[in-house]
């Protein structure tokens, strides 16, 4: 846009004002459209995002099974239940 070369300060001010108005009062402006100059200035030369690598974690080992509790048998002191 040749206006950026002849009036750079005014063009930047107009662009910033429009952007602030869109941010602050979007509901009042009801989606104010972008001007042709703003759309022409859009950066089309942006590089694509780098591809991300998928990193997988090792699976957790299962928790060890708890040992069963062994209760010792009660002492019988030599007495037989049948004779008691």
Secondary structure, 3 states (H helix, E strand, C coil): CHHHHHCHHHHHHHHHHHHHHHHHCHHHHCCCCCCHHHHHCCCCCCCCCCCCCCCCCCCCCCCCCCCCCCCCCCCCCCCCCCCC
